[in-house]
Amino acid sequence: MKNLIEEVAKDFTAQSHGSSDYWKDTMFVRGENDDQFVPLSYLQKKHPERVESLGQLQSEGYVY
């Protein structure tokens, strides 16, 4: 899970997301560095088979 989040957060932060509503999300998952993050909804949309819920992330050591 750690590698997935680091990779997706790095890619998400590096790209422009134009007119998306991701900035409205209230939950973000931080990547390896403070300036790398990904909205939880984006993570669940791109990898639904790996990220099922917030509870799953919490059980793996991610904090809300």
N, C-alpha and C positions, 0 to 999 in steps of 0.2 A: 504494500500500500504506500509506503514511504516513497519509493521510487516513482510510482504513478503520480502522486501528488506533486512531487518536486518537478517532474517533467511537464505536467499540465500547467502548473503555476508559472513556470518559466516561460512556456509558450504563450499562455494567456496574457501575461504582463508585457511581453514583447510585441504583441499585435494591437492594432487599433480595432475597436469593436463598433465603430460608427454609431448608428442610431439604435443600438441595442439598449435594453433596459437593465443590463447587469449591474449598473451603478446603483439601482434601487434595492438590490438584495441587502438583507440584513445580516447574513452569515457568509463569511469568507474563510477560506482555509489558507493559511500562510504556507508558503513554500520554504525552501532552505534559507533564504535571505529575507530580511524584513521588507524589502521592496518587491517581493514576488508573492503573488496571491492569486486565488481563483474563487469566484463565487460558488457556493455550495450547489446552487441550481445548475450552473454550467458543468460542474464536475459530475453531477448525477445525470445530466442530459448526455454527455459525451461517453460516460462509462457506467451505464446503469447496472451492468452485470457485476461491477466491482464495488460501486458505492451505492448501497441500498438505503442508508439512513444516517441521520446525525448520530444516533446511538451506536452505530457500527464504528464511526470515526472516533467517538469517545472511548469505546472499548479498546481501541488500538492506540490510545494515548493522546489523541487530539483533544484540545480543550475548547469549550464554548464559553 
